[in-house]
């Protein structure tokens, strides 16, 4: 399977980058191909301007060259994965802006949906699983990302996986890296 991985962190050499590397290693071990869309290093502008604003009267609107290039990149893949730090119980602003700007009316939702078969949101979280469950953050994020974005855009096989304890003990971090690799192998 060809998988586009959207990576969003200001530092590629941090723990989120290590999670990305582990996930990619697992994908490759299972025989999948991958391409990384590193939003920060590629300089993707997440701001939605009028050229890329949805046109509810014209679902075949031609969007900006930058958006068309991202849509073409998505179209080359059968599945999507997102690797990101959990900030404010969601994805970082660059990822949200990429979705807002690229997954547009008439292309990802509306009368046409995304053709990808599978999506995984792989969030790196500082807090432990108990804290998320206690406050309902995990279920709120699952509703927002899996139901509200992926499934709304036609990807029924979508999931959220949270790797907890990113700021914790070395053992927690090593377990998170191994889990990321397992998720790649089982993707």
Rosetta blueprint (number, residue, H / E / L):
1 X L
2 X E
3 X E
4 X E
5 X E
6 X E
7 X E
8 X E
9 X L
10 X L
11 X L
12 X L
13 X L
14 X L
15 X H
16 X H
17 X H
18 X H
19 X H
20 X H
21 X H
22 X H
23 X H
24 X H
25 X H
26 X H
27 X H
28 X H
29 X H
30 X L
31 X L
32 X L
33 X E
34 X E
35 X E
36 X E
37 X E
38 X E
39 X L
40 X L
41 X L
42 X L
43 X L
44 X L
45 X L
46 X L
47 X L
48 X L
49 X L
50 X H
51 X H
52 X H
53 X L
54 X L
55 X L
56 X L
57 X L
58 X L
59 X L
60 X L
61 X L
62 X L
63 X L
64 X L
65 X H
66 X H
67 X H
68 X H
69 X H
70 X H
71 X H
72 X H
73 X H
74 X H
75 X H
76 X L
77 X L
78 X L
79 X E
80 X E
81 X E
82 X E
83 X E
84 X E
85 X E
86 X L
87 X E
88 X L
89 X L
90 X E
91 X L
92 X L
93 X H
94 X H
95 X H
96 X H
97 X H
98 X H
99 X H
100 X H
101 X H
102 X H
103 X L
104 X L
105 X E
106 X L
107 X L
108 X L
109 X E
110 X L
111 X L
112 X L
113 X L
114 X L
115 X L
116 X L
117 X L
118 X E
119 X E
120 X E
121 X E
122 X E
123 X E
124 X E
125 X L
126 X L
127 X L
128 X L
129 X H
130 X H
131 X H
132 X H
133 X H
134 X H
135 X H
136 X L
137 X H
138 X H
139 X H
140 X H
141 X H
142 X H
143 X H
144 X H
145 X H
146 X H
147 X H
148 X H
149 X H
150 X H
151 X H
152 X L
153 X L
154 X L
155 X L
156 X L
157 X E
158 X E
159 X E
160 X E
161 X E
162 X E
163 X E
164 X L
165 X L
166 X L
167 X L
168 X L
169 X L
170 X H
171 X H
172 X H
173 X H
174 X H
175 X H
176 X H
177 X H
178 X H
179 X H
180 X H
181 X H
182 X H
183 X H
184 X H
185 X H
186 X L
187 X L
